Amino acid sequence: MAQCALAGRVSRCAASPAWRLTRQPTAPPRGRPSRSARVSAASSDVDVLASELVSAVAARPANDARVLELIDALAAARAPVNPAAFDGAFEVVWSEGTMAWRALVAGAIQRVAGKCRAGQQFRFGGVNAALNFAELFGGAVTITAEGVFRPVAEVADTENPNALSQDARHPLGFEVQIAGGDVSAFGRTTALPICGPGEFEVLYSDADVRVFRSSGGIAVQRPSDWRRDVRVTKR
């Protein structure tokens, strides 16, 4: 479960550490595109890369080398923040490294354990909430880990450290503090004694795709219809 947590460095509960003159615009030189035109072209390039990434991870089998090339190009593009990338749950469709969800999206595992999926949900607010989820056996078993997160100083708003700066650009670094988790099966939920600090990065994100990196590796995520089942009973 430790690797299914938000940032890969989660341990059994223990005392947690504290969180740690305006210039007038000038015309561009003759023959050179204006800044707005260059920004528009750059945005178009990013859109093309993101669209290709979505197609690349959907291919069967996926070309892992090409996926990683696209991820590197998107991270290097330093795209601005798209709030839609943090609206609702996103689930993993491709991953590399030692993350637990790499196994969950593997075809061999799904032939044994039925439909499996894993992902995350981040919500900015007064207190930023982070939720990691994994479903096994077509949703009969659900494992979650949750806590709070905040952007690192380099991309945080100077007046509100829980918010991203208006001019923040990818990659976006975050700190996370896991408060606990649970496993739900057959209508019952049992608490899991996990908590601890960690870090993760969002290398690129928009309304359609999000690239997440932690100590456990890299994952490409797409929007998900996952919702927490509120009908379960805790014990």
Contacts in CASP RR format, 6 or more apart in sequence:
PFRMAT RR
TARGET T0000
AUTHOR 0000-0000-0000
METHOD contacts of the structure
MODEL  1
MAQCALAGRVSRCAASPAWRLTRQPTAPPRGRPSRSARVSAASSDVDVLA
SELVSAVAARPANDARVLELIDALAAARAPVNPAAFDGAFEVVWSEGTMA
WRALVAGAIQRVAGKCRAGQQFRFGGVNAALNFAELFGGAVTITAEGVFR
PVAEVADTENPNALSQDARHPLGFEVQIAGGDVSAFGRTTALPICGPGEF
EVLYSDADVRVFRSSGGIAVQRPSDWRRDVRVTKR
1 10 0 8 1.000
1 100 0 8 1.000
1 143 0 8 1.000
1 145 0 8 1.000
1 192 0 8 1.000
1 194 0 8 1.000
2 8 0 8 1.000
2 9 0 8 1.000
2 10 0 8 1.000
2 11 0 8 1.000
2 194 0 8 1.000
3 98 0 8 1.000
3 99 0 8 1.000
3 100 0 8 1.000
3 216 0 8 1.000
4 99 0 8 1.000
4 100 0 8 1.000
4 101 0 8 1.000
4 118 0 8 1.000
4 132 0 8 1.000
4 134 0 8 1.000
4 143 0 8 1.000
4 145 0 8 1.000
5 132 0 8 1.000
5 145 0 8 1.000
5 178 0 8 1.000
5 194 0 8 1.000
6 120 0 8 1.000
6 130 0 8 1.000
6 132 0 8 1.000
6 145 0 8 1.000
6 147 0 8 1.000
6 149 0 8 1.000
6 176 0 8 1.000
6 178 0 8 1.000
6 198 0 8 1.000
6 200 0 8 1.000
6 214 0 8 1.000
7 176 0 8 1.000
7 178 0 8 1.000
7 197 0 8 1.000
7 198 0 8 1.000
7 199 0 8 1.000
7 200 0 8 1.000
7 214 0 8 1.000
7 215 0 8 1.000
8 198 0 8 1.000
8 214 0 8 1.000
8 215 0 8 1.000
8 216 0 8 1.000
9 196 0 8 1.000
9 197 0 8 1.000
9 198 0 8 1.000
9 199 0 8 1.000
9 215 0 8 1.000
10 145 0 8 1.000
10 178 0 8 1.000
10 194 0 8 1.000
10 195 0 8 1.000
10 196 0 8 1.000
10 198 0 8 1.000
11 194 0 8 1.000
11 195 0 8 1.000
11 196 0 8 1.000
12 193 0 8 1.000
12 194 0 8 1.000
12 195 0 8 1.000
13 180 0 8 1.000
13 193 0 8 1.000
13 194 0 8 1.000
13 195 0 8 1.000
13 196 0 8 1.000
14 195 0 8 1.000
14 196 0 8 1.000
16 177 0 8 1.000
16 195 0 8 1.000
16 196 0 8 1.000
16 197 0 8 1.000
17 197 0 8 1.000
19 150 0 8 1.000
19 175 0 8 1.000
19 177 0 8 1.000
20 175 0 8 1.000
27 34 0 8 1.000
28 34 0 8 1.000
28 35 0 8 1.000
33 41 0 8 1.000
42 77 0 8 1.000
43 79 0 8 1.000
45 77 0 8 1.000
46 74 0 8 1.000
46 77 0 8 1.000
46 79 0 8 1.000
49 70 0 8 1.000
49 73 0 8 1.000
49 74 0 8 1.000
49 77 0 8 1.000
50 74 0 8 1.000
50 204 0 8 1.000
50 206 0 8 1.000
50 208 0 8 1.000
50 209 0 8 1.000
52 70 0 8 1.000
53 67 0 8 1.000
53 70 0 8 1.000
53 71 0 8 1.000
53 74 0 8 1.000
53 209 0 8 1.000
53 211 0 8 1.000
53 220 0 8 1.000
54 208 0 8 1.000
54 209 0 8 1.000
54 222 0 8 1.000
56 62 0 8 1.000
56 63 0 8 1.000
56 66 0 8 1.000
56 67 0 8 1.000
56 70 0 8 1.000
57 67 0 8 1.000
57 93 0 8 1.000
57 94 0 8 1.000
57 220 0 8 1.000
57 222 0 8 1.000
58 93 0 8 1.000
62 94 0 8 1.000
64 96 0 8 1.000
67 94 0 8 1.000
67 220 0 8 1.000
68 96 0 8 1.000
68 218 0 8 1.000
71 203 0 8 1.000
71 204 0 8 1.000
71 211 0 8 1.000
71 218 0 8 1.000
71 220 0 8 1.000
74 170 0 8 1.000
74 203 0 8 1.000
74 204 0 8 1.000
74 211 0 8 1.000
75 170 0 8 1.000
75 171 0 8 1.000
75 203 0 8 1.000
75 204 0 8 1.000
75 211 0 8 1.000
77 170 0 8 1.000
77 204 0 8 1.000
78 169 0 8 1.000
78 170 0 8 1.000
78 171 0 8 1.000
79 169 0 8 1.000
79 170 0 8 1.000
79 204 0 8 1.000
79 206 0 8 1.000
80 167 0 8 1.000
80 168 0 8 1.000
80 169 0 8 1.000
80 170 0 8 1.000
81 164 0 8 1.000
81 168 0 8 1.000
81 169 0 8 1.000
81 170 0 8 1.000
81 172 0 8 1.000
81 205 0 8 1.000
82 205 0 8 1.000
82 206 0 8 1.000
82 207 0 8 1.000
84 206 0 8 1.000
84 207 0 8 1.000
85 202 0 8 1.000
85 205 0 8 1.000
85 206 0 8 1.000
85 207 0 8 1.000
85 210 0 8 1.000
86 122 0 8 1.000
86 123 0 8 1.000
86 124 0 8 1.000
86 205 0 8 1.000
87 207 0 8 1.000
88 121 0 8 1.000
88 123 0 8 1.000
88 223 0 8 1.000
88 224 0 8 1.000
89 119 0 8 1.000
89 120 0 8 1.000
89 121 0 8 1.000
89 131 0 8 1.000
89 133 0 8 1.000
89 223 0 8 1.000
89 224 0 8 1.000
89 225 0 8 1.000
89 226 0 8 1.000
89 227 0 8 1.000
90 119 0 8 1.000
90 120 0 8 1.000
90 121 0 8 1.000
90 210 0 8 1.000
90 221 0 8 1.000
90 222 0 8 1.000
90 223 0 8 1.000
90 224 0 8 1.000
91 117 0 8 1.000
91 118 0 8 1.000
91 119 0 8 1.000
91 221 0 8 1.000
91 222 0 8 1.000
91 223 0 8 1.000
91 224 0 8 1.000
91 226 0 8 1.000
92 101 0 8 1.000
92 104 0 8 1.000
92 105 0 8 1.000
92 117 0 8 1.000
92 118 0 8 1.000
92 119 0 8 1.000
92 219 0 8 1.000
92 220 0 8 1.000
92 221 0 8 1.000
93 105 0 8 1.000
93 220 0 8 1.000
93 221 0 8 1.000
93 222 0 8 1.000
94 105 0 8 1.000
94 219 0 8 1.000
94 220 0 8 1.000
95 101 0 8 1.000
95 102 0 8 1.000
95 105 0 8 1.000
95 217 0 8 1.000
95 218 0 8 1.000
95 219 0 8 1.000
95 220 0 8 1.000
96 102 0 8 1.000
96 217 0 8 1.000
96 218 0 8 1.000
97 216 0 8 1.000
97 217 0 8 1.000
97 218 0 8 1.000
98 216 0 8 1.000
98 217 0 8 1.000
99 214 0 8 1.000
99 216 0 8 1.000
99 217 0 8 1.000
99 219 0 8 1.000
100 118 0 8 1.000
100 134 0 8 1.000
101 118 0 8 1.000
101 119 0 8 1.000
101 134 0 8 1.000
101 219 0 8 1.000
102 219 0 8 1.000
103 109 0 8 1.000
104 110 0 8 1.000
104 116 0 8 1.000
104 117 0 8 1.000
104 118 0 8 1.000
104 134 0 8 1.000
104 136 0 8 1.000
105 116 0 8 1.000
105 117 0 8 1.000
105 118 0 8 1.000
109 116 0 8 1.000
110 116 0 8 1.000
113 136 0 8 1.000
113 137 0 8 1.000
114 136 0 8 1.000
114 137 0 8 1.000
114 138 0 8 1.000
115 135 0 8 1.000
115 137 0 8 1.000
115 138 0 8 1.000
115 139 0 8 1.000
116 134 0 8 1.000
116 135 0 8 1.000
116 136 0 8 1.000
116 137 0 8 1.000
116 138 0 8 1.000
117 134 0 8 1.000
117 135 0 8 1.000
117 224 0 8 1.000
117 226 0 8 1.000
118 132 0 8 1.000
118 133 0 8 1.000
118 134 0 8 1.000
118 135 0 8 1.000
119 132 0 8 1.000
119 133 0 8 1.000
119 134 0 8 1.000
119 219 0 8 1.000
119 221 0 8 1.000
119 224 0 8 1.000
119 226 0 8 1.000
120 130 0 8 1.000
120 131 0 8 1.000
120 132 0 8 1.000
120 133 0 8 1.000
120 212 0 8 1.000
120 221 0 8 1.000
121 129 0 8 1.000
121 130 0 8 1.000
121 131 0 8 1.000
121 133 0 8 1.000
121 226 0 8 1.000
122 128 0 8 1.000
122 129 0 8 1.000
122 130 0 8 1.000
122 131 0 8 1.000
122 149 0 8 1.000
123 129 0 8 1.000
123 130 0 8 1.000
124 162 0 8 1.000
124 163 0 8 1.000
124 164 0 8 1.000
125 162 0 8 1.000
125 163 0 8 1.000
126 162 0 8 1.000
127 148 0 8 1.000
127 162 0 8 1.000
128 148 0 8 1.000
128 149 0 8 1.000
128 150 0 8 1.000
128 162 0 8 1.000
129 146 0 8 1.000
129 147 0 8 1.000
129 148 0 8 1.000
129 149 0 8 1.000
130 146 0 8 1.000
130 147 0 8 1.000
130 148 0 8 1.000
130 149 0 8 1.000
130 176 0 8 1.000
131 144 0 8 1.000
131 145 0 8 1.000
131 146 0 8 1.000
131 147 0 8 1.000
131 228 0 8 1.000
132 144 0 8 1.000
132 145 0 8 1.000
132 146 0 8 1.000
133 142 0 8 1.000
133 143 0 8 1.000
133 144 0 8 1.000
133 226 0 8 1.000
133 228 0 8 1.000
134 142 0 8 1.000
134 143 0 8 1.000
134 144 0 8 1.000
135 141 0 8 1.000
135 142 0 8 1.000
135 143 0 8 1.000
135 226 0 8 1.000
136 142 0 8 1.000
136 143 0 8 1.000
140 185 0 8 1.000
140 186 0 8 1.000
141 183 0 8 1.000
141 184 0 8 1.000
141 185 0 8 1.000
142 183 0 8 1.000
142 184 0 8 1.000
142 185 0 8 1.000
142 228 0 8 1.000
142 229 0 8 1.000
143 181 0 8 1.000
143 182 0 8 1.000
143 183 0 8 1.000
143 184 0 8 1.000
143 192 0 8 1.000
144 181 0 8 1.000
144 182 0 8 1.000
144 183 0 8 1.000
144 184 0 8 1.000
144 228 0 8 1.000
145 178 0 8 1.000
145 180 0 8 1.000
145 181 0 8 1.000
145 192 0 8 1.000
145 194 0 8 1.000
146 178 0 8 1.000
146 179 0 8 1.000
146 180 0 8 1.000
146 181 0 8 1.000
147 176 0 8 1.000
147 177 0 8 1.000
147 178 0 8 1.000
147 179 0 8 1.000
147 180 0 8 1.000
148 176 0 8 1.000
148 177 0 8 1.000
148 179 0 8 1.000
149 174 0 8 1.000
149 175 0 8 1.000
149 176 0 8 1.000
149 177 0 8 1.000
150 156 0 8 1.000
150 161 0 8 1.000
150 162 0 8 1.000
150 174 0 8 1.000
150 175 0 8 1.000
151 161 0 8 1.000
151 162 0 8 1.000
151 163 0 8 1.000
151 164 0 8 1.000
151 165 0 8 1.000
151 168 0 8 1.000
151 172 0 8 1.000
151 173 0 8 1.000
151 174 0 8 1.000
151 175 0 8 1.000
152 173 0 8 1.000
152 174 0 8 1.000
152 175 0 8 1.000
152 199 0 8 1.000
153 161 0 8 1.000
154 173 0 8 1.000
155 164 0 8 1.000
155 165 0 8 1.000
155 168 0 8 1.000
155 169 0 8 1.000
155 172 0 8 1.000
155 173 0 8 1.000
156 162 0 8 1.000
156 163 0 8 1.000
156 164 0 8 1.000
156 165 0 8 1.000
156 168 0 8 1.000
157 163 0 8 1.000
157 164 0 8 1.000
157 165 0 8 1.000
157 166 0 8 1.000
158 165 0 8 1.000
164 172 0 8 1.000
170 202 0 8 1.000
170 203 0 8 1.000
170 204 0 8 1.000
170 205 0 8 1.000
171 201 0 8 1.000
171 202 0 8 1.000
171 203 0 8 1.000
171 204 0 8 1.000
171 213 0 8 1.000
172 201 0 8 1.000
172 202 0 8 1.000
172 205 0 8 1.000
173 199 0 8 1.000
173 200 0 8 1.000
173 201 0 8 1.000
173 202 0 8 1.000
174 199 0 8 1.000
174 200 0 8 1.000
174 201 0 8 1.000
174 202 0 8 1.000
175 197 0 8 1.000
175 198 0 8 1.000
175 199 0 8 1.000
176 197 0 8 1.000
176 198 0 8 1.000
176 199 0 8 1.000
176 200 0 8 1.000
177 195 0 8 1.000
177 196 0 8 1.000
177 197 0 8 1.000
177 198 0 8 1.000
178 194 0 8 1.000
178 195 0 8 1.000
178 196 0 8 1.000
178 197 0 8 1.000
178 198 0 8 1.000
179 195 0 8 1.000
180 191 0 8 1.000
180 192 0 8 1.000
180 193 0 8 1.000
180 194 0 8 1.000
180 195 0 8 1.000
181 191 0 8 1.000
181 192 0 8 1.000
181 194 0 8 1.000
182 189 0 8 1.000
182 190 0 8 1.000
182 191 0 8 1.000
182 192 0 8 1.000
182 234 0 8 1.000
183 189 0 8 1.000
183 190 0 8 1.000
183 192 0 8 1.000
184 190 0 8 1.000
184 229 0 8 1.000
184 232 0 8 1.000
187 231 0 8 1.000
187 232 0 8 1.000
187 233 0 8 1.000
188 232 0 8 1.000
188 233 0 8 1.000
188 234 0 8 1.000
188 235 0 8 1.000
189 232 0 8 1.000
189 233 0 8 1.000
189 234 0 8 1.000
189 235 0 8 1.000
190 234 0 8 1.000
190 235 0 8 1.000
191 234 0 8 1.000
198 214 0 8 1.000
199 214 0 8 1.000
199 215 0 8 1.000
200 212 0 8 1.000
200 213 0 8 1.000
200 214 0 8 1.000
201 212 0 8 1.000
201 213 0 8 1.000
201 214 0 8 1.000
202 210 0 8 1.000
202 211 0 8 1.000
202 212 0 8 1.000
202 213 0 8 1.000
203 211 0 8 1.000
203 212 0 8 1.000
203 213 0 8 1.000
203 218 0 8 1.000
204 210 0 8 1.000
204 211 0 8 1.000
205 211 0 8 1.000
207 223 0 8 1.000
208 222 0 8 1.000
208 223 0 8 1.000
209 220 0 8 1.000
209 221 0 8 1.000
209 222 0 8 1.000
210 220 0 8 1.000
210 221 0 8 1.000
210 222 0 8 1.000
211 218 0 8 1.000
211 219 0 8 1.000
211 220 0 8 1.000
211 221 0 8 1.000
212 218 0 8 1.000
212 219 0 8 1.000
212 220 0 8 1.000
212 221 0 8 1.000
213 219 0 8 1.000
END
